[in-house]
Amino acid sequence: MGRLLDAVLYSSAWLAAAAAVQTAATLHQWPPLGAGGYRLVALVFAATLLVYNLDAALPFKHREPAGTSARKAWQQRHRLLMLVLAGVAAVVAGFFFLVDGWWRYLPVVAPLVALALLYSWPIWPWRGRARALREVPLLKGFLIATVWTAVTVGLPVLLLQKLAAAAAGLFGQRFCLIMVIAIVFDIRDYGRDRRAGTRTFPGVLGVPMARRLALGFLVVSMALGLARGAAPLAVLLPGLLSAVVVSAAEESRGDYFYALLTDGLLVVHALAYFVF
């Protein structure tokens, strides 16, 4: 069971499921969830699995020492598996992309794909060497939040032909929630980012202040959820759980704390809208 859990978490299947459930939660705002909605959920799952497995399988990442990270050690041992998963996910995502006519929105979708793929690829020349977008000071969290919000909120809005203004509160709420998660992961990567020269919020503000910033984004996310008429329990209960996780975040926390519990907050926030 432990090996199966590791495979689900470290192959990004759990994270892809979180993106899919977040997308389903957005579609749930304007029921019913039709066949096109289910196919979009599958597309988001496959696309997320593709992007994160490609990112984890980058050659330079497999030359880095795993250290005490069980996640990195697992990914280095199973690089071929991640590439196979990425290939299968690419076929599935491509099928839904073509069959459901998402190519019509290529001017909107292409920048998201580019940002997702170039996030870790060191191709931008800066100060004598190639750098990735994630290395731009303080951009890392905003980039993640922008892409995740555009995918899990923007794509459902396009599918249902809703006006973006009608979903403005949900856009803001989701963006702030993803910022919370991104800052927590920046706390995990605090030491590695400092050694690499990547300036994130914990590196600039310190870990305690970064936690406070994450809690601030969480409060704004909850306020936006309540303001747009979401069920109070669907906002407050996951928000309370998120506050506990943020307060407990430390660089020294184990891989399960981040891969299972922190990513799991995305699942909890989404499922709450189906329960309450």
N, C-alpha and C positions, 0 to 999 in steps of 0.2 A: 504493500500500500504506500509506503514511503517513496519507493521509486516511481510509482504511478503519479503521486502528488508532485514530485519533482518534475516529471515530464510535462504535466499539465501547466505548472507554474512557469518553468524556465523555458519552455517552447513558445511562450506567449499565448497559449491557447486560452488561459484564464483572462488575460488582458483583452484578447480579441472578443471573448464572451462579454466582457464588461462594455466594450464599445458597441456590441450588438444590442445588449439590453438597454443601454443609454439611448440608442436609436429607436428601439421599440417604445421606450417611455415617451419620447418626443411624439411619435406617431399616435400614441395613446391619448395625447391631448386633443386630437381631432378624430374620434372614432367614426366608423369602424375601421379596424386594421384589415385591409383587403389583401388580395394575393400580391399586388405590387408592393405593399408594405412588408410582407414577409420576405419577398425576394430582396428588397433593399436591406433588410436586417442581415440576410445571408451574405449580400455583397459587402457590407461593412465588416462583418466577421472575417470574411476571406481576405479583404484588402488589408485589414489590421494585422492579420496573421502573416501576410506577405511582407509588409513593410518592416515589422519588428524582427522577423526571422532573418531577413536580408541584413538588417542593421547588426544583429547579433553575430552574423556569420562573416562580417567584414574581415578581410585578411589581417589588417593591422591589430584588430582586437584579439586575435588568437596568438599574437606575439607578446601580448601583455601578460605578466604573471597573474595567476588567479588569486594568489594570496590566501586569505581566509574565506573568500567568497565561494560558497557552494554553488551559487547561481552561475558564476563565470566558469568555474571548473566543469560544471555539467555542460555548459554550452561549448566549451572547448573540446570535450570528449564527444559531443554529438553534433558536430558541425555538419556532417553529411545529412543527418536526419533533418536539421533545420533547413538545409537547402532543398531537400525533397519536399518538406512541408511548404516552403515558399513556392516551389514549382506548382504543386497541386493547388495552392491558394490562388496563384496567378491565373491558372486555367479557370477555376470557379469564378473568380472576380471578373475575368474577361468575358466569360459567358453571360453573366448577368448584366455587365456593362453594355454589351452589344444587343442582347435580346430585349432589354427594357429601354433601349434608346438613350442611354445616358450620354452617348457620344454627341447628342444634340447640345449638351451643356459643357462641351469640352473647354470653352473659354473660362468657365468657372472651375471645372474640376482639375484642369491641367496645372494651375498654380498650386493647388493643394497637393497633388502628386509630387510636383517638383520640390516643394518645401519638405514633405515627408521623406523623400529619398535623399535630399541633399543635407538633411539635418546632421548626419554624422560623416558624410563623405568629405574629406579634406581636399577641396578643389579651389578655394578662394585664396589667392596669394596675398599675404599680409605679413609685414615685418620679416621678410626673408624666407618664409616657408608657407606651404599650403595649409589652410585652416578650414574647418567645417563651420556651418552656420551656428551650431551650438556653442562655438567658442567666442562669438561676439558678446561682449560684456552685457550681462543681465538680459540677453535676448532669449536664452534657453527656455525659461518658463513661459514667456509670452508666446513663443513660437509653438510650443506644445499645446497651450490652451487655445490658440487661434485655430490650429488644424483640427483638434478634437471637436471644438465647438462647430466649426464649419461642416464637419462630417456628420456629427450626431444630431445637429439641429438644422443646419443649412440644407443638407440633402433631403430630409423629410419635408422641409418647406418647399423645395423645388418639386418633389414628387406630388405633393398635394396641391400645388399651385396656390399656396398661401402667400399673402403679402408679407414681406420681411418685417414690416412695421407691426403686424399682428403678433409676431413672435419675438419682438424686441426684448421683452422682459425675460423670456426663456433663453435667448442668446446671452444676455448679461448674466443670468443665474448660472448657466452651464459654464461660461467662461471663468467666472470667479471660482466655481467648484474645481475645475481642472487646475487653476492656479494653485489652489490649496494642495492638491495632490503633487503638482510639479515641485512646489517648494519643499514638501516633505522628502521627495526623492533627491532634491538638491542637498538636503541635510545628510542623507545617506552617502552621497558622493562628495561630501565636503572636502575630505582629505585628498582624494584623487583629483578633484577639480583644482584645488590649490596647487598641487604639484604640477599639473598640466598648464597652469596659468589661466584657467577658465574662471572668469569672475561671475559668480552667481550670488543670489541674495545672502546665503549664509556666509560666503566669503567676504562680501562687502560689509554686511551689517552685523555679522556674528550670528551664531546659531540661536541664542535666545531671542534676538530681535527678529530673526527670520521666522521663528515660531509665532511671534506676535503678529507679524505681517500675514502669515497664513491664516491665523484666527480672524484677522480683519477681513480678508477675502471671504472667509466662511460666513461671517456675520452679514456681509453685503449680499452673498448668494442667498442666504436664508431670507433676508429682508425682501429681495426681489421675488423670491418664490411666494412669500405671503402676500406681497403687493399685487401680484398678478392672479391671486385667487386660488392658489393651490391649497389642498387640504392641510391644515396646520400640522397634523401628526406626520404627514408625508414629508414635511420640511423639518420639523423640530427634532423628531427622533433620530433620523440619520445625521442631522446636524450635531446633535449631542455626541453621538458615537464618533463623528469626525473630529470633534474638539478633543476628545480623549486621546485619539490616535495622534493628532498633531502635538498635543502636550507631551506625549511619551516619545516622540521622535528623537532619536539620537543616532549618530554615525555608527555606534557600536551595536545597534540592534541587529538581530539575525535576519537572514534572507527571507524567512517566512513572514516576519513582521511587515516587510515591504511588499514582497511578491504576492502574499496571500491576503494579509489584513488591509494594507493601504490600498492596493488595487481593488480589493473587495469592497471598499467604500463606494466605488462607482456602481457596483452591482446593487448594493443596499439602497443607495439613493434612488436608483431607477426602479427597483422592485417596489419601493414604498408607494409609488404612484399607482401601482396595480392593486395594492392591498388596501389603501385608505381612500 
